[in-house]
Amino acid sequence: MDIGIPLFPEQASDLARDVDMLFFFLIAVSMFFVFLIGALLIYFIVKFRRRSNADRPDATRSHAGLEIAWTVIPLILTMIMFVWGAVLFFKQSRPPSDAMEILVVGKQWMWKIQHPTGHTEINELHVPLGQPVKLNMTSEDVIHSFYVPAFRVKMDVLPGRYTTAWFTPNRTGRFHLFCAEYCGTEHSKMVGSVNVLTPVEYERWLAGEVGDTPADTPVEAGRRLFTQLGCATCHHPDAGALGPDLAGVFGSEVTLADGRTVVADEDYLRQSILDPRATLVDGYEPIMPTFRGLVNEQQLMQLISYIKSLGDAGETGEGM
Ligand code: CUA
């Protein structure tokens, strides 16, 4: 049925169909009960209207069969909804390990994007068809929400924290990107588009059709910052280093001075850079200064990309 008004956005990601199927199931169940209850209501109104001489027996005290039915049937239906929804939620929350990682920083009122190759874009995201893409997102200021209806992807973008979203685009084209969280005066203008290109077109796009000159890759930019900010003075592998060596730290378990053991994920690294004393590693002196205000969110992500590139202490499969 095409009446010119699209009721649904296109299904442009692998997840879109799954999400829609669940949604249609919920609608179907709701419609079934709406019509069932509506029809019974009308039937009883007519049958037991005041002037009818339909039989009006005394109220039934209990009816085991009926009680079991109205308990078990809704239980089965809601469990189907729950399990189905949970399976989808897990799928949506776990990016595949071969996903291409793209950094996204939300800011009043724009989306700043950086590709693994170093290419940056604003309010535009170019991705290759069929390639799982993982977005590592944070905000410079307030809460935003990254929303691509055609992919059925929506994730809050929070200041001071990393969130992720992922999708595998399965058709080429240009799709809306919205900010779906009211974030100030020009919230409604915080829009953009996601352009899904064929892999060949994507390579061509990377090779030259970018307005911005390709910057360093996030890893290279992070390495440069690491040197510029003097991190390497203390964080090196030689004996007597004043800070822990960072090779292999990402994904490893770290014992802190206060006795806690934490996994060194992105949020931990972020906090260690901004608030080193809160996450002091056991055996070291609290001498590291905070870098709050010296690095912006994009630079923080680059530093973390660099630290991640120094080696992984084991595939965590979680985080960004
Ligand atoms: Cu950003 Cu609304």
Residues whose N, C-alpha, C, O or C-beta is under 5 A from the ligand:
A	BS01	CUA	I143 H144 C179 A180 E181 Y182 C183 H187 M190
